[in-house]
Amino acid sequence: MSGSSNYEQNSGALLCLWSKEFFVLTFSIIGNGFIGLVGIWKNNNREIIIINVYSPCDMERKRILWQELFNHQRNSSCELWCLLGDFNSIRYARERIEGSKVDGGGGGEISEFNQFIWDMEVEDISLMGREFMWWRPNGKARSRLEKIIVTREWNCTRSGCTQFALDRNISNHYPILVKNMVVD
């Protein structure tokens, strides 16, 4: 048996699915550009929060989204947070290529996005397989807009988490798979 939650807006939708065998949903949080799932991860009986993000493109609405996520985190006692999805922002200039050159553009936006990450006390999970997660159909522009960022506590309890870019087929975005492999 599984559960699901969804969020729709004019330009797209989010869908979250989970297996009740591994995750028990306590409640969900739906905001402008995200769905948050709060529940218990059964393998260690700890509360976790997973936020599925689809950020707007314009900067003012991004700021509103980031502030809303920050407020939810500050009002939560949960230490295990995972934010994932399309943030429509880059952290470093090298994460965006326009034509044949690196074009980070929007240095202020990069700085604000990194400040949001700093304020949330989260960090990127290592990405394997691809450098860019979004490609313009002609292949001349590409960016790393999708991210999986987690709290330090998440990394401590789930060491070895890595994100892998899977093959794309109908979208210009690559889907991401998160694996947690701890091998003795």
N, C-alpha and C positions, 0 to 999 in steps of 0.2 A: 504494500500500500504506500502511496506517496501523497505529498501535499503540493499545493501550488498557490502562488499569489501573483497578481499582475498589476501594472500601472500603464495607463495610456495617456498620451498627449498628442497634439496635432502632428508632430514630426516623427513620432515613433512610439514604441512600447517596450516595456520590460516584462520579463516573465521569470519567475523563480520557481524551481522544482527541487524537491528533496525527498529522500527516502526516510520514512518514519522508523525504519530499522536502525538508522544511525543518528537521526536528529529529531528532537521533539520540539515543535514550535510552541513557544509560550505566547507570543504576540508579534504582530508586524507593525512597522512604521512606514507610512507612505508619505513622501514629500515630493516637491517639485524637482523631478529628475532622479529619484531614487526610490528603491524599496529596501527596507531593512527587516531582516529576520532575526528575532531574538528567541533563543531557545537553549536546550540542553544537548550537548554532544554526548551521546550515550557511552562512547568508549572510555571516557574519563569522568563522566557525570559533572561536567563543568558548563557554566553558562557561556555562550558565545553570541556574538553579534556579527552577522554577515550583511553588508550593504552592497546592493547591486546598483551601480551608478550609470546613468546616461546623461551626461552634462550638456547643458545648452552651449551653443557656440559663442554667444555674445558675452562679453566680459561682465557686465552688470549682473546678469542672471547667474553666471558662475559664482560670483561673490556671494550672492544670496544662498545658493546651494551649499557652498563651503561653510558659510556661517551657520546654516541650519544643521549640517552634519557636526560641526564643532560643538554647537549647543547641545545636541543629543548626547554626544560623547561626554561632555562635562557634567551632564545630569544623570549619567549612568554609573553604576558601581562596577559594571562588567569590565574586566581587564583584557579580554580576548576579542579583539575587533579585527575584521577583515573587510576592506573596502575594495571592490573590484568593478571593472567595467570600462566604459568609454568616458574618460575625463575631458576629452577635447582640449587637452593642454599637454604641453611638453615640459620636462624638467631641465633639459639641456639643449642648446642650439643644435647639437649633433643629432638630436632625435627628429629633425625635420629636414628633408631634402626637397628643394624646388628646382626642377630642371636638372642641371649637373652640379649644383652647388648646395652646400649646407646653408639653410636659411632658417635660423631659429626665430627671426623676427620677434616682435613683441617681447623685448627683454623685460619690460615691466610685468607682463603676464607670467613669464617664466619665474620671475622673482616672487610674485604673489602666490603662484601655485606652490612653489617650494616653501613659502612661509606657511601656507595652509598645512602642508605635510609636516613641517616642524611643529606647528601648534597642536596638531592632532597626535604628535609623538608616534608617528608611523614610519615605516620604511618599505622600500621596494623589495619584493621577492625576486630573486635572480631569474632572468629570462633566458631560455635556451632555444636555439633553433633559428630564430630570425631576429633581425635588428629592428625591423619596422612591422607594424601591425595593421596599417592602413595604406592602401595604394590607390592613387588616381587611376582610372581605367587605362589611360595611355602609358602608365608606368613611370611618368616623368616626375611625379611628386609622391612622396611617401612620408609617413610620420609614425611615431610611436605614441598613439593617443590612449590606447588601452593599457591599464596598469592593474596590478594587484599589490596593494599596500596593506601592511599589517602592523599591529602594535608589537612592541618589543617582547611583551609577555607571550603573544601568539608565537613568535619565533622561538622563544625559549621552550615552550611546550610542544611545538611541532617543528623541531629543528630538521633541516633537510628539505623544507618546502621549496619547490622549484616550479616555475611556470613555463609551459611549452606552447609554442604556436603550432596549431594544427593546420592542415590544408584547408584552404578556402575554396568554396565552389560558387555559391550564388551571391555572396556579399563581397564588397571591396575591403572588408575587415577580416582578419584571421581570427578564428575562435581560439580561446586559451584554455588549456587544461592545467590544473594545479595538481601536482603530485607531492605526496609526503612520503619519502622513502628513508626509513631508518634501517640500516643494515648492519648487523653485528658481524 
